[in-house]
Amino acid sequence: MNIGRIDHETTANIGTAKGGLATNIVMPDLVLECEARSLSDEKLQKQTSKERKANYE
């Protein structure tokens, strides 16, 4: 999943990251809340599809 400035029309960010109960541990789960914006519907669909796929990998 790409984040940051994807191209001149598209941007993707991680809004929040939640997981773990202590510092310096391997978390059993991690929840990322992501967002994407684009002036192109096609590029937005492509980016959000990548974000959703990353959820299951």
C-alpha positions in Angstrom: 0.0 0.0 0.0 1.5 3.3 -1.0 1.0 6.4 1.3 1.7 10.1 0.9 1.6 11.8 -2.5 0.7 9.1 -5.0 0.6 11.4 -8.0 -0.4 15.0 -8.9 -4.1 14.0 -8.3 -4.0 11.5 -5.5 -3.0 11.5 -1.8 -3.2 8.7 0.8 -2.6 8.9 4.5 -2.7 6.8 7.7 -5.0 8.7 10.1 -4.5 6.5 13.2 -2.6 3.4 14.2 -3.8 1.4 17.2 -2.4 -1.8 18.7 -0.4 -3.3 21.6 -0.6 -2.6 25.2 3.1 -1.7 25.9 6.1 -0.2 24.2 8.8 -2.1 22.4 6.7 -5.3 21.8 5.5 -7.3 18.8 1.8 -6.5 18.6 -0.6 -9.3 18.0 -2.9 -7.0 16.1 -2.6 -3.6 14.5 -5.5 -1.4 13.3 -4.8 1.3 10.8 -7.4 3.9 9.8 -6.5 5.2 6.3 -7.8 7.8 4.0 -7.4 8.6 0.3 -8.3 11.5 -1.8 -8.1 12.0 -5.6 -9.5 14.2 -8.3 -9.9 11.0 -10.4 -12.5 8.4 -9.4 -10.5 5.7 -11.2 -7.4 6.5 -9.2 -9.3 6.7 -6.0 -10.9 3.3 -6.5 -7.4 1.8 -7.3 -5.9 3.3 -4.1 -8.8 2.3 -1.8 -8.7 -1.2 -3.3 -5.0 -1.5 -2.3 -5.8 -0.2 1.2 -8.6 -2.8 1.7 -6.4 -5.6 0.3 -3.6 -4.7 2.8 -6.2 -5.3 5.5 -6.1 -9.0 4.8 -2.5 -9.7 4.1 
